[in-house]
Amino acid sequence: MSRRRRFARNKLLVRLILILLFLLLIFHVLVLFQVIPYSIIWGGNIDNFQALVQMETISIIATVLIFLITSFGLSFTIIKGSSRYSLQYRYSLLIIALFFVFNLITNIISRNTIEKLIFIPVTSIFILLYLSLFRNLSR
C-alpha cells in the first residue's frame, strides 16, 4: 500500500474513532446530568448521586484523555513523520485498545441487559478500530 493511501486510511480511522469518542463523551455528560438513567451503566452498581458524579467524572476525563492522545498522536506520527513519536503513539494505541478490552470484560459480566446489548458492540468496535490503526502504523 502506498504511503499516501495508508495516510488516507489512517486519517479515516482516526476521524471515525474521534467521532465515536465524541459521541461517548456526550453520552457520559447526559448520564451525569441524569438525562439518561444511570441504572444502565457501571453494571447497575451505582446507588447514589455522589457515586454517579465520581464515576462519570472519571469516565469523562478518561474519554477526553483518549480523545487527545488519538488526535494529537496522529499529527506527530504521520504529518511530522517522526519515528520516535510514531513508536510512542503506536504503543499508546495498544494501551488504549487494552483499556477497551478491560471495559469489554466488565460489559460482559454486567448484570444489566441494556448495558450488554449496547456497550459490548460499541466497545468491540473501539477495540477493532484501535487495533487496526496500530497495525497500519506498524508497517
C-alpha distance (Angstrom), angle and dihedral (degrees) to the residues before:
residue distance angle dihedral
M1 . . .
S2 3.78 . .
R3 3.79 121.3 .
R4 3.81 91.3 -115.2
R5 3.80 92.9 51.4
R6 3.82 92.3 46.2
F7 3.81 89.7 49.8
A8 3.83 90.6 52.0
R9 3.80 91.6 48.2
N10 3.81 92.9 48.6
K11 3.78 90.8 46.9
L12 3.80 89.7 52.8
L13 3.81 91.7 48.4
V14 3.79 91.9 50.0
R15 3.80 92.6 47.6
L16 3.79 90.6 51.1
I17 3.81 91.6 48.0
L18 3.81 91.4 48.4
I19 3.81 92.1 49.9
L20 3.80 90.9 50.4
L21 3.81 91.6 46.5
F22 3.80 90.1 50.3
L23 3.81 90.0 51.9
L24 3.81 89.3 48.2
L25 3.79 89.6 51.5
I26 3.81 90.9 51.4
F27 3.81 89.0 49.5
H28 3.81 92.1 53.5
V29 3.81 91.9 47.9
L30 3.82 90.1 50.7
V31 3.81 89.9 50.4
L32 3.81 90.5 48.2
F33 3.81 90.5 53.4
Q34 3.82 89.0 44.3
V35 3.80 94.6 -118.9
I36 3.80 85.4 125.9
P37 3.81 114.1 41.5
Y38 3.80 112.4 -107.3
S39 3.79 91.0 -143.1
I40 3.82 89.0 85.2
I41 3.81 95.0 61.2
W42 3.79 137.9 61.0
G43 3.78 90.5 30.6
G44 3.79 90.5 -68.0
N45 3.82 89.2 -71.1
I46 3.81 98.7 124.4
D47 3.77 108.9 102.3
N48 3.81 104.3 169.4
F49 3.78 141.5 31.6
Q50 3.80 95.0 -109.5
A51 3.80 91.3 57.0
L52 3.81 89.0 47.1
V53 3.80 91.9 53.8
Q54 3.82 92.2 48.3
M55 3.79 95.8 47.5
E56 3.80 95.9 42.2
T57 3.80 91.7 47.0
I58 3.80 88.3 55.2
S59 3.82 89.8 47.7
I60 3.79 93.1 49.6
I61 3.81 92.9 47.9
A62 3.82 91.4 47.7
T63 3.81 91.8 48.5
V64 3.81 92.8 49.2
L65 3.80 91.1 47.2
I66 3.81 91.8 50.2
F67 3.81 89.4 46.6
L68 3.81 91.5 52.5
I69 3.80 94.2 45.7
T70 3.79 91.0 49.4
S71 3.80 95.6 47.3
F72 3.82 100.6 38.9
G73 3.77 94.8 40.0
L74 3.76 92.9 57.5
S75 3.79 92.8 54.5
F76 3.82 91.2 52.6
T77 3.78 94.0 44.3
I78 3.77 104.4 44.8
I79 3.78 107.7 17.3
K80 3.80 96.7 43.7
G81 3.80 93.0 31.4
S82 3.79 95.2 -144.5
S83 3.80 112.7 160.6
R84 3.82 90.6 -157.2
Y85 3.77 92.1 59.1
S86 3.76 89.6 39.1
L87 3.80 92.5 59.3
Q88 3.81 92.6 46.4
Y89 3.77 91.3 46.2
R90 3.80 93.4 49.3
Y91 3.79 91.1 52.2
S92 3.79 91.3 47.1
L93 3.82 88.3 54.0
L94 3.78 89.6 52.3
I95 3.81 91.4 49.5
I96 3.81 90.2 49.7
A97 3.82 90.1 49.7
L98 3.83 89.2 51.5
F99 3.81 89.2 49.8
F100 3.80 88.5 55.3
V101 3.83 90.5 47.1
F102 3.81 88.4 55.9
N103 3.80 88.7 47.9
L104 3.80 89.7 50.2
I105 3.80 90.5 54.3
T106 3.81 90.9 51.8
N107 3.81 89.6 48.6
I108 3.80 90.7 51.9
I109 3.82 93.2 52.2
S110 3.80 93.3 43.3
R111 3.78 117.4 122.8
N112 3.80 91.1 -143.1
T113 3.80 116.3 93.0
I114 3.81 94.3 -160.0
E115 3.79 90.5 53.5
K116 3.79 90.0 51.2
L117 3.80 94.6 47.5
I118 3.80 95.6 47.4
F119 3.77 107.3 29.6
I120 3.79 102.8 39.4
P121 3.84 90.5 64.7
V122 3.82 93.4 40.1
T123 3.80 93.1 49.5
S124 3.81 90.8 45.4
I125 3.81 89.6 53.9
F126 3.81 90.4 52.1
I127 3.81 90.6 50.5
L128 3.81 92.3 50.2
L129 3.81 93.1 46.7
Y130 3.80 94.2 49.2
L131 3.80 93.5 45.1
S132 3.80 90.1 47.8
L133 3.79 91.2 51.4
F134 3.81 90.6 46.3
R135 3.80 90.5 51.2
N136 3.81 92.8 47.7
L137 3.79 92.4 50.8
S138 3.81 92.2 47.0
R139 3.81 92.7 65.1
